[in-house]
Amino acid sequence: MGLKLAVSGKGGVGKSTVAAMFAHLAVADQQRVLAIDADPDANLAAALGMSAEERRPIVPLAQRRALIEARTGAKVRQYGQIFKLNPDVADIAEQESAEFRGVHLLVLGAIKAGGSGCACPESVLLRALLVDVVLYKDDCVILDMEAGLEHLGRATAQGVDLMLVVVEPGQRAIETATAVRRMAGEIGIRRFAVVGNKVADDADRRFLEQNVPLAEYLGSLPLSETIRRADRDGVPLMDVAGPELLSLFRQMWVQVKERAAALPAAPRGAA
């Protein structure tokens, strides 16, 4: 079974950059990689280095009305319907993902309905898809989550090997990490780790080390002009990161794999 990693954090801290780099490093490990953008802001395709032209055909699954209606047997945004709570989703990851340099990308999109926990066809399809890819697929799955963990339910949490939160030196990022840790524990995720990002100096580094439990802290990434330019120019960070920056990402990726394997795996195969 491949590694199942969820990456979360406050908006703007660089979690999509971290998720994208880990996806590329997993491909370098000769793994089959499925990257899932579960953040409504949907930045993972750009973070992977896909050009605007390559991103243009990607339609978030939550907006794929015909697919949702065919699989659930219900009309989108119509109420009082009976529909399948366990739709057939086994082929969606293979057929609907966009491939970029060995990474297979699925963009979930935002659910435009009354609340994140709505029992609407879109929500049912996306949750069933996550259960399928996390519990039943052999791929290395990297989930780029929003801080609220909207799409992640208890069944899916059984198969997540590690929740990784990206923080920057600031109180709001630390508060978000604390909230994500609490929510992750409530749905059964047992392993938790933190990566510091945009660390400009020793004072930033000390702030994070003082506010993140050291047992959870994987280390820090610098406030990097290289990362900023890669985002501006729309190129894969893997292609332009210098040896020092690339080494930091590789060290963290090794730690992620080690921590994910440190405890007996959560039971999979039953939702």
C-alpha positions, -999 to 999 in steps of 0.1 A, spaced: 0 0 0 14 34 -10 19 63 15 -12 83 22 -3 119 32 -26 148 39 -11 183 38 -29 212 55 -23 247 68 -35 283 68 -40 298 33 -8 313 19 17 294 40 29 273 11 13 240 17 6 235 -21 43 241 -28 52 214 -2 26 190 -14 38 195 -50 74 189 -42 66 158 -23 46 145 -52 76 151 -76 99 134 -51 76 104 -48 77 101 -86 115 102 -83 112 73 -59 95 53 -87 61 54 -71 28 59 -88 15 92 -75 -20 105 -72 -21 141 -61 -55 154 -50 -63 191 -47 -90 192 -20 -86 229 -13 -113 251 -29 -86 276 -39 -71 248 -62 -35 258 -64 -19 224 -67 -17 222 -105 2 255 -106 24 244 -77 33 213 -97 45 235 -125 17 230 -150 14 258 -175 -18 278 -179 -25 259 -211 -20 226 -194 -43 236 -165 -71 250 -187 -88 216 -195 -90 206 -158 -125 209 -145 -130 203 -107 -150 172 -100 -175 191 -80 -184 209 -112 -187 178 -133 -225 177 -133 -230 149 -158 -205 127 -140 -220 134 -106 -256 127 -118 -246 95 -137 -228 80 -106 -252 91 -79 -285 89 -98 -296 123 -86 -298 158 -101 -274 184 -89 -288 211 -67 -323 196 -65 -336 186 -31 -358 159 -18 -342 132 -40 -332 96 -33 -297 89 -46 -269 64 -41 -249 69 -9 -222 45 -22 -217 54 -59 -193 35 -81 -161 56 -81 -134 29 -86 -124 42 -121 -126 79 -115 -90 84 -104 -77 66 -134 -100 81 -160 -104 117 -148 -70 126 -136 -46 149 -155 -10 136 -158 20 158 -154 55 145 -152 44 112 -136 20 129 -112 -17 121 -117 -38 151 -105 -74 152 -94 -90 186 -85 -121 181 -62 -134 217 -61 -158 234 -37 -192 221 -30 -218 248 -37 -244 237 -13 -257 243 22 -227 235 44 -196 213 41 -214 183 57 -244 184 33 -257 151 20 -258 163 -16 -247 143 -46 -215 163 -50 -204 157 -14 -213 120 -16 -193 115 -48 -162 133 -35 -162 115 -1 -167 81 -18 -138 89 -41 -115 98 -12 -125 66 6 -116 46 -26 -82 62 -32 -71 63 4 -84 29 16 -82 8 -16 -57 22 -41 -20 12 -40 -9 46 -52 11 71 -31 -17 96 -24 -9 132 -15 -39 153 -4 -36 191 -5 -63 200 20 -78 232 32 -74 240 69 -110 229 76 -105 193 62 -138 197 45 -137 165 24 -120 142 49 -143 120 69 -138 93 96 -137 65 71 -110 82 50 -90 90 81 -85 53 88 -61 52 59 -42 85 62 -7 77 73 3 112 83 -13 147 87 14 173 78 7 209 86 27 237 70 31 268 92 49 301 88 63 322 116 31 338 129 4 333 155 -24 327 130 -5 299 114 2 283 148 -34 286 158 -45 270 125 -20 241 131 -35 236 166 -70 235 152 -60 211 124 -43 188 150 -75 188 171 -97 181 141 -74 154 128 -74 136 161 -112 138 163 -116 118 130 -89 93 139 -57 104 123 -29 92 146 2 107 132 9 144 130 39 165 118 47 201 111 69 218 86 80 255 90 80 276 58 91 312 49 116 312 77 137 344 72 161 343 101 170 328 135 143 346 152 117 330 129 133 296 135 132 301 173 96 312 172 85 280 154 106 258 176 91 274 207 55 271 194 55 237 178 61 205 198 96 194 189 85 158 185 63 169 156 86 194 140 103 182 108 123 214 103 121 246 83 122 259 48 136 294 40 118 325 28 130 318 -7 133 340 -38 137 308 -58 103 296 -47 87 330 -54 102 331 -89 91 296 -97 55 305 -87 57 337 -107 71 320 -138 49 289 -136 78 264 -137 83 233 -115 103 242 -84 120 208 -89 137 223 -120 150 255 -105 156 247 -68 193 248 -60 211 219 -43 206 233 -8 168 239 -11 163 206 -29 182 189 -1 159 204 25 128 190 7 144 156 3 153 154 40 118 163 49 104 138 24 125 111 40 112 121 75 76 120 62 81 84 50 98 73 82 71 88 104 43 73 83 59 39 88 68 43 124 36 29 139 14 0 127 -7 12 98 -43 21 104 -67 -6 92 -76 -2 55 -100 -19 33 -131 -13 53 -150 20 55 
